[in-house]
Amino acid sequence: MKTGILFCAAALLAASNAQAQSSWPIILKDASVTVALDTAGIDLNADGSYLTRTRWDYSKLHALESKRPYMAMTQSTLLKCTPVRVKRLTESFYSANGAVIREGQMVNARDIPYMTWDRLKTGSDASKAFNSACALLKRKR
């Protein structure tokens, strides 16, 4: 894994935005969540995976293990599309007013090859969002 790509991912996380913008098209919207994909920050890796960043805006409060409530999350992932599976690299959580609740730490580049590719539960919001992301990425190629 290229450390330059991971450095770019860390820089993207530092530039978190409170609202989806034109480079962040909505890839999933239902009554409980709206998910946007940062299309400007996508990198294609040599193994065919994509380095992606998504923003999840929830309609109801969610809580971390620490019981701290949040309404939004940004997530950096490695995404493979055939079949759809992910490696979650970092997550950051935000309150209803956009304040940082917990800032995620990027996974060490040495550890990424040893992480497993997670298959997503069929019908879950994550499955719907990342399938939609893959469809969008295929159209852009």
N, C-alpha and C positions, 0 to 999 in steps of 0.2 A: 504494500500500500504506500502510495506516495505521501510523504509528510507534508508536501506543499499543498496537496488537496485538503488535508486535515487542517492545516493552518488557515486556508481559505474558509473552511467551515467554521472555525473559531471566530474569524473576523465577521462572518455573516451573523453569528449569534450575538456578537457585541453590538450589531446594528439593528437590534430588534425594533419593529414598528408596531404601533398600536392598531392599525387598520390595514386591511388588504388593499393593495394598490394595483395599478394596471399590470405590473409584473407578477402579481399574486392572484391569478384567476381562481375563482371558487371551483373546487372539484367535487364537493359534496355539500349539500344543504338540505337539512330536514328540520323537524320541530325541535330537536335536542342539540344539534351541533352544526356549525358551518366550518368547513375546512378549506383553506386556501393553500396553493402551492407556489413557492418562489421560483418562477420559471427562469428568471435572470441568473439565479445562483446555482443552477443545476450543472453538475460535471459528470461526464461519462468516463468511467474507469476502464482500464484494459480488460478486466474480467467481464465486461458487459453490464456491471451494476452502475447505478446512478447515485451520486451524492445529492440528497434532496433536503429541503427544509420546508416544513409545513407549519401552518398556524391553525390552531383549533380554538374556536370561539363557542363556548357553551351557553345555552339559554338558562340553565340553572346552576347554582353553586355546586361545585365538587369540592372534595376535601383530600388533602394529602394525608399520609400516614400520621403526620404530626397534628392532624385536625385543622390545619390552617386552610381556610377556604380559598378557592381560585375560580376564575371564570374563563381563563384563556391559557393556552399552552403553545409554545413553539417547540418543534422537535426536529432534530437533524437525524437522518437515517441514511443507510445504504439500502438501496432498493433494487431488487432483481425482479424482472417481470415475467419470466417463464420458468416455473410458476411464480406467482407473486409471493415474495418473502422479503423480510427486512432484517437489518441489524440496527438496533437503536443506539445511536452514538451519544446523544444528550437530549435532555428536556429541560425547559425553563417554564415556570408557572407565574401567572400574573393575576392580580386582584381585579375586581370589577372596574376600578378607576385606572388600571394600567400599571399600578405599582408592582415591582418585582416581589414575588413571594419567595421563590427559590430559583436561583440561577444554576443551571446544570454545568457540570464539568465534562469536557470532552474526554472521550475514552483515549487512552494512550495508544498511539499508532502501532506499537509492538503487539498489542493485545487483539487488535481487530481481526487478523487472520485466524485466531483461535476462537473467536466468538461464533456461535451457531446462527444459522439463518432461521429466523422465526417464521413459521407459516401462520397466517392469520386465520382466525376463526371465521368460517363462512357466515356471511350475513352481518358481521360486526361492523361498526362504524369504521374501524381501521381497515378492514377488508374492502369495504365499499370505497373508501378514500384512496387507498393505494392502487386498487384496480382502476379507478378513474385516472389516477396519476399516470399509470402505465399506458392507458389509452391515449392520454394527451401527449405523452412522450413519443409514442409511436407515430402520431400524426405530425409531430414536429421534425422527425428524422427524415 
